[in-house]
């Protein structure tokens, strides 16, 4: 049986949940998203890993990610040699994930970490795919 063949099947050496978080110039958010995701994951998941994938940031994001990795072995970082964009970069992070389930999140809190528990509950209840949907948005008419 593979790790993906049954909902909730995890092994002792693999995390239950993987988080794939792409980032680009997110020095303002990277520590906060790490703390928020870690807090929620520790409440709701048996085990977890966080994979940040950096799109060649030019600010302090890479430095901060190295610091986070040095403090928490559950965190891995992929440093891209250029900006591969908002589709290819997170997709590659998902391919590197080892968890029985993967939750993709934006580093800038577009995806509220407070929803992690509900997403995990839905997955454990048998949903093969759980997707959040924004019901309201405060933007201008053009957007």
Helices and strands as residue ranges (DSSP letters): E 17-23, H 30-44, E 48-54, H 61-71, E 75-79, H 85-96, E 101-106, G 113-115, H 116-124
